[in-house]
């Protein structure tokens, strides 16, 4: 078992409890249906078995299940999985929820569609883990299956970088986000300070950022060479004016 000092930041369940209202407001849930419609159009998949990798509270999981997919949803955070289970039960849809790290989840050739959305990629200290995740995704796809990944765009980040941003949360808390680009523009160092009345906590984490070309090269290294990149889930072209990087790869 890891010591507390060795644990990765996302293994702390209290992080997700404290930041839940910021990361998953009702507007995010309201947008999930349209996002899944866009994902399915980009992927060219309309039925079968789907994997929501890093499912969080199940926003996209539930929308896939509502459309008739047999859905498996994986997350390594028990708090978020509990939220997802409750949301799926309220929606009346069946989902196979699995508590597991995305670096270890494996069901070879089981899925017609795998999704990894909302910048849920690139948070591991070891760069080789990013490749490992993509290799597992390839292995878990059925032949002809599609993998859709959505994250922040490095090109947009370079154009509009703001070192400090503050946000008042719906519950009245204040979140101050400080960012710094490190490691030759490959990662972002983040310091988030949450002010709750007289209580203050700071969360520090890093995540790797990719350009469209860099991510296509990583997919190619994972033996997913048939990939296209877009500027959003709606399929707009990728470029400097878009905030998101969406990649669609096929096995």
Secondary structure as UniProt FT lines:
FT   TURN            4..6
FT   HELIX           9..11
FT   HELIX           13..23
FT   HELIX           26..43
FT   STRAND          49..53
FT   TURN            56..57
FT   HELIX           59..66
FT   TURN            67..68
FT   STRAND          70..75
FT   HELIX           78..91
FT   STRAND          96..99
FT   TURN            102..104
FT   TURN            108..109
FT   STRAND          111..116
FT   HELIX           127..140
FT   STRAND          141..152
FT   HELIX           154..160
FT   STRAND          164..168
FT   TURN            170..171
FT   STRAND          174..182
FT   TURN            183..186
FT   STRAND          187..196
FT   TURN            197..198
FT   STRAND          199..208
FT   HELIX           212..221
FT   TURN            222..223
FT   STRAND          226..230
FT   TURN            233..234
FT   TURN            240..241
FT   STRAND          244..250
//
